[in-house]
């Protein structure tokens, strides 16, 4: 899958993710972490389990520690990391733009491996910090100090194989920050950038952006491919790209009709570009929807509030197990939403 611009130096691309929840004392917390794609310098903050309103603060801290905002920021599709409406940016997205980020890139839904370097750091975090420290026996202040010490060691005294066995701090800008408790604040719109979503095109030729309840009407000739849906938030002009070729354009503000809670967006296609990008399927759509259904069923089984998941040819439906009331349809339900089932039900 191609990238819109390849990172070449520290500051070109950061990757961020959320790890948890886990116990500190008797309360549950998560860790928000951000890593530079080239230097592997990282910063992380411990946040309460209901973390959404604290992410802008944590993102700001990460950018300070890594020497400033990146050109591009890559995220998954979890609650708190996405925009909050068709024409509304969420506080995390707006914070990144305010601080100077030009483009926010969302990996394909249900494919966290596309955010691989932060996922690898999360594994290190689990093995060398969470598992090694008896966090359940610590206070939150003690845990935050321990995490700051772990991050400092990781950046300055832990050779990395991809850096010719040198420390990350030798390959980019790094500032050790003082330990602070997270806080919330209102985020005002100061500047805008581009949102770029990597999405699959289903057998009907439709690219579904489930996390924002939007469907982009493309062409069956490009079914099975991945596409990039890019929206310049300053102008609201959007493009759809397949195989490095722009196959269509749309106006995000003016286009689209809403049906059953899902906005259907008409894309003005370039027939010649569409014909050039026609080709074999690059993913198994049916296998993906079944895999997603199984993943959601496992999550729902852990939750005691009577939720159920039903598989359909178009995807899976989240519903009330007793009444059958539908909470989310295939076009609006994404596997990443159920990473934390409590946060997801609050979001509903």
KEROLO-849146 format. One record per residue: residue in three letters; x negated, y negated, z negated of N, C-alpha, C, O in turn. Coordinates in steps of 0.001 Angstrom, whole numbers, plus 500000, padded with zeros to 6 digits. Atoms other than C-alpha are relative to their C-alpha. Example, Ala and Ser with C-alpha at 12.3 -4.5 7.8 and 13.67 -1.06 7.14 Angstrom:
// KEROLO-849146
Ala499110501190500000487700504500492200499100498800500000498064498819499335
Ser500820501190500060486330501060492860500770498910499270500261497802499101
// end
This chain:
// KEROLO-849146
Unk499154501182500000500000500000500000499112498759500000498276498594499112
Unk500907501135499849498384496751501144500259498937498942501353498854498383
Unk499863501120500911497755493753498906499993498714500802499321498621501829
Unk499914501261499266498583490206499973498654499283500010498357498556500958
Unk501351500561500022495079489113498945499162500828499038499595501100497918
Unk500828499124500815492237491214497585499209499189498974498584498190499330
Unk500802500692501009490664490125494283498510500213500252498068501324500542
Unk501446499922499761486972489343494659499178499552498795497996499878498686
Unk500733500519501156486047487628491398500933499907498805502153500012498940
Unk499216500177501220487170487159487806500968498836500193500583497771500676
Unk499002501046499885490391485162487734500886500113501224501871499384501340
Unk499160499836498805491783486347491079501277500776499691502337500476500240
Unk498838499156500283494121488974489602499943500522498569498955501132498160
Unk499829499389501313495304489863486100501132501027500088502035500905500915
Unk498939499004500126497429492896485195500450500022498541499616500011497635
Unk499484500042501367499709492907482138501041501092499784501707501534500720
Unk499034498953500328501840495471480332500266499976498496499605499268497737
Unk499610499892501403503481496348477021499830501439499542500272502365500222
Unk500245498681500572502427499300474843500771500126498689500703499239497837
Unk499279499785501244504649500740472127501428500419500270501807500690501409
Unk500256500497501352506622500712469965499263501004499121499224502197499423
Unk500674499165500987504622502051466997500125499307498643500415498113498565
Unk499800500514501355504725501607463229498770499260499478497641499731499612
Unk500982500697500828502755499012461286500718499722498686501697498977498649
Unk499228500024501231503755499308457676501292500773500216501256501943500596
Unk498711499338499812507465500108457844500768499434501200501910499823501445
Unk499330500637498872508276497986460921499371500452501321498204500841501366
Unk500493499638498682507941498742464623499534498761500764500140497692500697
Unk500602501083499223505773496609466891499571500530501365499543501738501601
Unk500582499651498701504427496550470453498740499168500190498502498201499466
Unk501189500776499639501176495333471989500150499530501439500368500333502347
Unk500030500582498658501178492978474967498547499758500365497827499076499635
Unk501402500118499598497884493173476865499898499517501442500777499769502267
Unk500254500535498661496429491455479928498528500211500318497665499878499506
Unk501374499660499623493284492561481811499661499421501367500514499367502253
Unk500449500494498699491254491055484649499620501176500899498946502106500457
Unk500201498892499073491101493295487717498528500244500316498128501389500525
Unk501407499872499613487419492623488458499090500207498797498312501161498770
Unk500939499957501128485655491996485134500409500999498924499566501427498134
Unk499420499129501031487916494246482978500041499337498626500265500015497623
Unk499820500714501260487925491551480284501481500018499651502336499849500520
Unk498624499808500415491079491970478236500295499195498747499396498895497961
Unk499543500544501268493105490274475534501351500622499701502091500983500616
Unk498745499360500384496038491663473555500527499379498715499762498887497886
Unk499331500532501184498557490544470936501055500989499504501732501639500300
Unk498949499178500603500792492459468521501254499147499847501209498043499305
Unk498728500717500038504456491428468824501061500855499311500943502080499294
Unk498878499219500553507672492442467015500639500865501077500506500585502269
Unk499404499074499038509603495288468628500958499296500954500957499586502151
Unk499151500816499129512217492857469948499148498833500520499266497690500078
Unk501142500833499614509378491201471793500292498936501050499465498049501263
Unk499781500779498782511038489421474721499704498516499805499022497916500636
Unk500156501447500162511078485891473299498586499590499600498263498402499592
Unk501381500311500390507436486150472177499000500145501154497848499729501023
Unk500949499739498914505910487137475537499376498719500562498173498720500824
Unk500662501220499499505373483540476801498831499549499124497799499116499636
Unk501102500344500908503266482849473689498822500945500212497676500502500300
Unk501068499014499827501299486083474157499296499818501344498074499946501423
Unk500600500212498682500758485390477877499085498781499983497998498806500561
Unk500828501202500115499454481909477087498694500308499277497633499841499690
Unk501202499609500748497012483378474556499062500833500871497845500645500843
Unk500827499170499115495815485953477076499264499140501028498076499342501278
Unk500636500874499009495149483270479682498896499164499358497863498927499985
Unk501046500748500698493198481239477109498765500863499788497642500409500009
Unk501126499111500286491039484228476184499239500379501264498024500570501222
Unk500623499572498744490356485145479823499503498833500838499051499033501966
Unk500594501139499308489340481628480823500940499235500901500491498411501698
Unk499046500742499195492533480370482426500962500911500737500812502132500730
Unk498998499228499261495482481445484535499379500617501244498464500039501830
Unk500528499362498790494822483871487400500665499425501248501694498755501162
Unk499321500322498742495571483241491058501260500851500135502332500334500449
Unk498883499067499915497817486350491036500154500744498670499165501076498017
Unk499690499219501195499513488126488124500847501191500398501905501021501003
Unk499234498796499671500676491736488518500707500506498755500115500586497679
Unk499171499533501106503506493056486329500816501207500437500993501450501631
Unk498999499003499669505828496026486105501377499344499872501470498118499811
Unk498647500552499920509618495611486017500750500073498680501977500177498660
Unk499397499859501307510227495769482281500767498764499549500565497665500065
Unk499246501097500592512634493640480261499023498972499424498062499330498743
Unk500853501072500494511061490264479472498949499565500991498384498480500853
Unk501027500324499011508700490336482464500598499549501327499876499086502210
Unk499344500312498738511277489709485197500750498673499890500902498118498802
Unk499188501215500050513307486668486190501387500357499486501824501502499602
Unk498773499715500730516610486327484380501266499856500825502347500148500312
Unk498816500144499170518984485605487282499629499730501436498455499547501760
Unk500264500196498570519361485114491022499247498702500251498334498668501077
Unk500647501298499809518329481453490764499334499500498728499057498308498594
Unk500561500386501293516845481480487263498743500795499706498750502025499751
Unk501237499334500412513275482234486256500046500282498504500496499442497724
Unk500120499701501413512740483988482950498851499215499394498007498707500132
Unk501050500790500650510478482295480358498589500513500254497650499719500319
Unk501337499468499724507559484666481036499520499576501376498384499129501534
Unk500345500397498639507605483986484774499706498510500061498716498093500662
Unk500198501449499974507975480241484237498711499606499295498013498696499741
Unk501256500295500708505110480231481725498795500249500891497874499432500932
Unk501121499695499108502781481910484224499843498918501066498729498475501344
Unk500068501061498991503663479345486892499532498686499380498692497994499955
Unk500402501254500655503331476428484447498501499958499740497879498901499850
Unk501427499955500345499828477568483501499102500034501224497885499895501097
Unk500806500084498784498706477703487143499988501221500893499356501195501949
Unk499947498815499147499425481184488503500745499684501292501790499032501277
Unk499393500284498694500228481052492218501024501049500404502040500722501017
Unk499116498924499554501876484439492727500125501056498908499130501455498304
Unk499740498893500913503492487051490474500448501190500832501419501102501583
Unk499774498810499183503450490550491987500613501085499130500057501439498091
Unk499339498924500723505880493246490820499784501320500729500043501426501928
Unk500263498693499408504926496875491411501321500684500326502351500276499790
Unk498757499283499712507510499301492884500628500553498739499924500993497830
Unk499281499542501179510178500291490383499707501471499725499725502301500634
Unk500254498625500392509360503447488447498640500527500390498419501737500335
Unk501347499569499606505713503525489633498953499218499204498240498394499777
Unk500951500758500812503611502227486723498547500210500400497687499390500075
Unk501378499768499565500496503777488271499494498927500954498286498789501146
Unk500403501109499132500509500827490697499390498866499186498772497959499743
Unk500602500972500913499468498770487670498886500697499219498740500514498011
Unk500863498979500576496713501288487037498978499539498982498754500238497994
Unk501089500393500895493971499280485325500502499613498615499821499859497620
Unk499455500293501319496199497997482548500552501276499370500520501421498148
Unk499557498714500538497700501490482197498814500774499431498938501428498395
Unk501209499338500517494151502852481788499576499378498675499179500082497746
Unk500335500648501274493480500244479109500971500430498907500566500627497761
Unk499019499546500995496714501276477365499637501373499450499828501642498264
Unk500456498687500472495371504829477203498843499849499019498805500513497984
Unk501107500276500915492159503520475643500514499427498691500043499792497614
Unk499408500603501191494225501451473242500633501062499112500499501020497889
Unk499351498932500771496193504528472200498967500888499315499094501196498131
Unk500981499045500512493154506780471753499029499382499001498666500019498012
Unk501084500576500788490674504337470221500448498950498987499664498556498124
Unk499526500974500989492834501858468310501222500512499241501175500638498017
Unk498763499604500683496376503061467567499817501316499252500219501434498094
Unk500170498690500637495409506690466849498899499998498946498966500754497977
Unk501141500005500917492156505839465062500272499197498724499677499464497680
Unk499692500832501167493627503230462706501316500459499376502280500746500085
Unk498776499612500702496198504141460078500892498775499872501024498192498796
Unk499245501244499955498463501290461129501212500032499075501615499000498540
Unk498829499899500873501423502598459143499663499655498554500555499375497753
Unk500435500317501356499353501959456008499466498577499890499009498164498825
Unk500545501352499999498331498437456994501122498962499994502263499258500347
Unk499091501129499838500014495053456744499865499498501433498908499845502127
Unk500070500526498645500752493218459973498783499089500179498186499065501256
Unk501190500860499915497970490696459195498740500847500163497864500513500962
Unk501162499110499882495457493518458729499933500621501390498855500735501973
Unk499972499385498670496559495148461973499576499006501072498840499368501990
Unk500386501009499001496200491905463942498496499721499952497868499553500997
Unk501449500200500112492671491374462591499238501191500578498206501026501229
Unk500643498795499461491794494982463460500062500015501522499097500407502177
Unk499884500043498539493095494534467009499043498976500589498395499251501599
Unk500927501021499501491109491319467490498563500515499977497798500245500902
Unk501351499428500078487947493143466346499795501063501074498725501143501679
Unk500079498973498964488688496048468690499835499360501378499020499817502179
Unk500087500683498710489199493676471637498617499377500182498042499440501269
Unk501330500619499899485956491837470860498947501059500330498079500834501174
Unk500940498908499700484038495133470829500174500507501422499194500774502118
Unk499714499516498640485738496255474037499385499072501046498835499537502044
Unk500484500967499011484731493058475846498496499787499960497892499465500984
Unk501405500395500155481207492624474488499039501140499720497830500973499879
Unk500923498943500416479829495980473378500492501380500418500265502367499718
Unk499486498719499520481509498706475420499752500079501513500581499611502294
Unk500313499909498566479829499458478786501123500698500756501728501651500266
Unk498913499483499167482303500175481579499412500642501251498560500051501914
Unk500576499263498866481593502761484285500174499261501319499301499340502183
Unk499775500708498744483105500595487036499179498717500103499155498083501158
Unk500835501208500016480775497716486040498524500354499921497737499626499316
Unk501382499509500054477542499682486518499545500166498552498396499891498207
Unk500245499747501418477775500558482815499535498740499258498701498802498355
Unk500223501248500720477648496912481759501281499599499265502364500119499533
Unk498859500453500770479911495113479315500862499052500834500327498304501652
Unk499119500896499238482979493283480724499622498529499892499731497801500878
Unk500287501422500194481867489929479244498904499481500926498783498271501118
Unk501061500412499075478908489896481673500529499736501410499783499307502291
Unk499440500120498654481281489768484635501130498985500096501824498926501111
Unk498947501011499941483658486944483748500027499160498743499173499296497868
Unk499853500919501126484826484312481285500803500656498882501844501267499121
Unk499316499397501152485810485431477793499849499110498791498748498653498483
Unk500001500780501234486764483509474655500725500778498920501889501143499084
Unk499372499325501135487428485218471332500884498998499254500400497961498801
Unk499057500911500638490533483610469823500183500337498527499985501477498106
Unk499656499771501405491441483169466174501304500800499922502165500694500795
Unk498790499195500192494080485563464857501146499088499572501011498286498648
Unk498815500794500321497549483997464805501250500858500101501281501848500832
Unk498707499329499893501120485137464272500751499436501202500628498247501494
Unk499280500480498819503361484911467352501107499017499636501637499044498525
Unk498917500951500208505888482118467722500788499850501301500338500268502368
Unk499147500220498833508676481160470082500106498513500288499921497680499401
Unk499795501390499603509289477961472020500765499975501313500749500950502065
Unk499306500156498740511408476682474867498998499737501120498033498995500941
Unk500899500145498860509747476890478281500685499135501046501726499511501584
Unk499456500899498988510394473971480628499346500257501356498188500669501426
Unk500525499818498648509951474167484392499088498831500362499534497687500445
Unk500973501029499648506778472269485321499441500199501409499109499225502085
Unk500459499711498642505654473982488525500510501379500395500946502156499545
Unk499512498719499495506593476943490733498946500669500865497986500040501309
Unk500877499229499130504862479662492694500824500999500792501995500759501087
Unk499362498972499179505709482804494645500232501263499183499360501698498432
Unk499697498686500562507434485967493420499932501018501120500563500837502161
Unk500152498961498979506462489087495361500378501347499407499733501828498475
Unk499498498715500500508392492324494815499656501105501003499977500990502186
Unk500202498814499169507194495685496179501169500948499767501407501390498643
Unk498813499168500118510273497772496894500051501034501130499449500854502188
Unk499799498975498986511262500918498781501186499621500885502103498928500444
Unk498876500180499082513545500815501829500691501351500127500080502323500570
Unk499316498713500029516205503520501537500440500438501394500183499754502384
Unk499623499420498718517682505680504272500962499161500809501092499356502018
Unk499079500897499289520251502998505132499292498772500556499897497970501268
Unk500718501202499596517541500422505768500207498851499033500118497686499420
Unk499754501012501020518272498583502520498898500048498953498565501118498443
Unk500987500109501077515618497368500077500725499544498745501277498445498703
Unk499293500318501243517046497438496559499033499430498969498019500041498633
Unk500744500596501105515678495084493933500877500148498760501587499220498373
Unk499061499663501058517434496750491018499880499093498786500884498789498141
Unk500171500787501222515936494623488264500673498636500098500931498011499069
Unk499300501271499833517598491511489731501367500181500654502027499208501017
Unk498695499675499404520688493285491127500165499355501372501164498689501644
Unk499978500540498644519884492307494707499678501096501009498825501949500766
Unk500266499081498900519988494288497948499729499200501265500473498279501602
Unk500388500701498774518255493148501135500324500886501194499805501996501316
Unk499557499231498843519885494302504364498956499890501113498790498836501726
Unk501051499978498988517089495328506736500462500804501204501448500430501840
Unk499679499239498801517192497991509474499632501464499752498586501736499162
Unk500330498580500187517333501829509479498674500406500628498092501421500245
Unk501269499661499353514251501785511724498813499920499038497781500548499275
Unk501115500115500950512087500831508740500273500798498723499566500644497728
Unk499662499197501179513719503278506317498836500869499565498115501424500394
Unk501048499150500540511329505110504035498702499293499744497814499848499096
Unk501221500761500229508671502408504050500096499212498689501169499076498101
Unk500024501014501039507594500095501265500023498631500673499494498466501772
Unk500035501360499488508194496390501791499641499045498872499816499355497693
Unk500230501080500957507102493196500088501053498929500238501156498386501338
Unk499027501080499955509913490741499337499381498824499264499222498878498044
Unk500687501146500597508254487362498719500894498774500056501455498450501103
Unk499157501192500091510124484257497540499156498844499479498633498903498366
Unk500637501232500457508510480814497372501030499237499172501992498699499720
Unk498962500539500866510383479462494363500151498488500134501180497935499746
Unk499892501451499804509640475829495232500927499671501161501674498695501100
Unk499187500265498810511338476042498642501179500948500136502101500688500909
Unk498989498940499936513506479153498092499970500749501334500907501481501653
Unk500140499253498752512274480472501447499355501344499704498400501424498931
Unk500501498660500251511657484230501526499611500729501269500099500417502355
Unk500420499155498888509963486782503759500021501459499559499863501769498378
Unk500103498565500229510077490562504056498889500521500899498912500321502113
Unk501176499528499275506810492232505063499888501513499893500033502078498809
Unk500259498567499945506181495829506135498734500214500826498617499697501938
Unk501249499726499283502721497078507132499313498724500483498854498640501622
Unk500655501281499713501318493528507010500708499168501059500173498149501496
Unk499261500738498982503941492364509504501264499413499362502029500137498724
Unk498773500632500481506649489860508551501127500399500945501134500007502112
Unk498922499523499134509815491524509851501273499159499871502199499319500666
Unk498802500800500152512339488988508576499824498881498988498904498895498170
Unk500022501137500915513052485752506723501408499756499467502397500157500080
Unk498715500323500595515819484516504433499839498792499094498729498458498681
Unk499990501068500986516779481591502236500622500563498727501795500934498716
Unk499556499339501225517068482877498683501181499274499360502029499909498732
Unk498952500777500650519361480076497542501322500091500753502380500208500133
Unk498777500108499206521859480008500406500560501331500475501743501424500805
Unk499542498747499415522032483633501503500566500932498936500210500843497761
Unk499545498932500882523931486520499983501433499859499515501898498764499196
Unk498671499920500580527375487585498870499965501006498857499233501994498922
Unk500034499153501179528091489195495500501167500973500027502319500559500157
Unk498995498952500000529971492518495405499724500931498818498651501529498734
Unk500143499125501169530524494447492136498718499728499217498036500655498780
Unk501158500382500794527771492526490392498673500041500728497642499712500141
Unk501234499903499225525207493061493171500043498986501135501035498898501858
Unk500073500992498932524106490296495529499365500624501244498242501127501200
Unk500472499455498725523736491420499150499455498853500842500179497927501208
Unk500693501089499324521198489270500968499714500386501452499078501402501733
Unk500203499783498573521199489028504758498653499443500421498364498267500200
Unk501323500402499533517712488906506249500045499798501512500548500650502244
Unk500091500263498564517140487312509657498789500749500550497649500320500374
Unk501063499095499576515126490081511292499411499600501348500087499018502196
Unk500698500126498719512566489884514093499998501385500645499247502257500207
Unk499878498655499417513512492842516355498675500587500459498439501784500293
Unk501297499498499530510021493106517860499140500473498833498497501520498911
Unk500781499605501179508372493194514426500570501271499377499819502143498941
Unk499363498798500525510901495768513236499597501219500810499287502269500247
Unk500351498879499127510149497973516238498550500427499780498242501619499813
Unk501412499682500215506407497764515583499766500714498679498808501478498554
Unk500211499392501311506820498851511960500784501295499814500675501932498766
Unk499258498749500121509135501797512652499025501158499883497990501170500548
Unk500908498873500163507576505053511533500556501024499043501705500914498615
Unk499540498927500887507793508151509344500220499492498583499672498464498183
Unk499769500341501393509049508034505790498709500118499198497880500988499466
Unk501195499956500831506400507315503175500320500445498581499414500585497760
Unk499648499431501292508338508553500166501288500795500175502059500554501104
Unk498818499157499968511026511132499476501072499341499133501008499391497905
Unk498990500782500705514083509078498551500809500862499025501033500466497881
Unk499195499133500848516132511979497181499196500491498797499706500549497678
Unk500847499543501108513217513279495115499797498876498989499757499121497783
Unk500184501138500906512700509784493687501222499801499111501084499633497899
Unk498795500239500800516334509364492592500205501103498969500654500827497857
Unk499865498908500962516349512816490950498977499859498875499288500103497709
Unk501031500195501011513078512088489170500400498877499041500198498983497831
Unk499566501119500820514475508780487937501140500417499065501170500017497902
Unk498899499520500819517655510484486696499489500827498820499944500651497690
Unk500560499172501076515638513042484707499311499132498953499441499369497752
Unk500704500882500933513517510294483192500989499238499120500782499117497912
Unk499006500730500771516561508294482136500737500910499020501037500501497899
Unk499310499057500888518278511373480684499149500301498775499675500408497667
Unk500883499748501146515239512062478501500041498829499024500078499024497809
Unk499963501180500862515311508493477204501334499890499270501376499618498070
Unk498672500128500590519065508470476624500226501057498924500918500801497939
Unk499839498926500982518868511793474748499410499614498648499817500150497617
Unk500632500435501236516676510034472159500817498922499287500486498515498173
Unk499283501169500504519279507331471596501387500406499519502105501081500257
Unk498768499466500608522301507888469303501278499201500263502214499284499468
Unk498837500864499818524809505462470825500943500466501109501740499672501610
Unk499013499464499079526661507728473242499846499584501443500833499519502175
Unk500242500318498601525019506706476519499813501289500793499391502309500249
Unk500180498841499128524971509095479479499504499525501356499727498381501749
Unk500522500292498663523274509229482881500579501001500979500576502204500720
Unk499438499144498961524911510592486023499257499773501307499034498633501717
Unk500713500101498728523071511366489258500979499910501160501974500633501195
Unk499235500107498763524531510271492615499018499956501152497831499725500920
Unk500924500054498855523062510384496141499281498658500135498175498601500671
Unk500601501323499880522364506634495912499121499636498811498467498593498827
Unk500775500318501190520683506785492511500709500519498766501422501520498841
Unk499359499532501220521851507107488913500792498889499341500496497705499505
Unk499074500915500651524578505485486855499876500168498495499825501293497997
Unk500002499979501465524402504569483162501423499720499530502019498717499925
Unk498617500149500421527754505011481435500203500423498549499334501050497942
Unk499615499600501345529499505481478099500412501474500033501284501860500811
Unk499765498554499956529521509219477335501444500364499632501948501389500092
Unk498647499672500434532986509101475720501076499414500913502005500118501309
Unk498951500674499229534990506567477735499768500039501498500702499851502278
Unk500316500022498578533188506830481069499789498610500555499600498451501761
Unk500221501376499550532784503040481213498583499863500563497612500272499927
Unk501293500129499328529969502200483633499300498723499540499857497628499615
Unk500799501140500421527234499949482272499117499472501130498909498264501240
Unk500912500433498935524924499875485297500101500952501179500099502171501011
Unk499922499240498758525191501005488936498604500214500568497650499600500089
Unk501325499723499430522325502360491094499265498752500470498041498680500368
Unk500669501187499481521673498921492607499414499115498907498560498274499184
Unk500446500881501074521095497338489193499224500717498904498698500069497999
Unk500653499245501062519586500142487100498602500418500424498408500969501508
Unk501386499685499701515826500609486955499387500773498846499663500478497683
Unk500584499141501028513803503222485084499200499216498973499179499578497797
Unk500818500764500932511521500592483561500834499352498898500303499038497832
Unk499153500605501019514511499130481680500129500887498770500390500381497678
Unk499778499107501127514688502209479469498717500380499274498711501315498474
Unk501210499781500778511101502086478238500312499793498522499845500546497668
Unk499531500233501359512663500633475114501522499925500066502073498899500466
Unk498553499907499829516320501729474962500727498947499180501784498474499598
Unk499364501024500812517143499267472163500013498658500732501034497973500786
Unk500083501263499260515920496303474195500949500027501196501571499017501522
Unk499147499901498837517830497595477209501474499801499643502189499094500353
Unk498592500144500365521172497867475395500301498566499543501412498077499750
Unk499813501413500328520697494349473999500110499192501281500905498256501363
Unk499981500695498705520034493203477573501353500171500684501853499235501307
Unk498684499774499412523304494795478735501057499108499340502229499164499710
// end
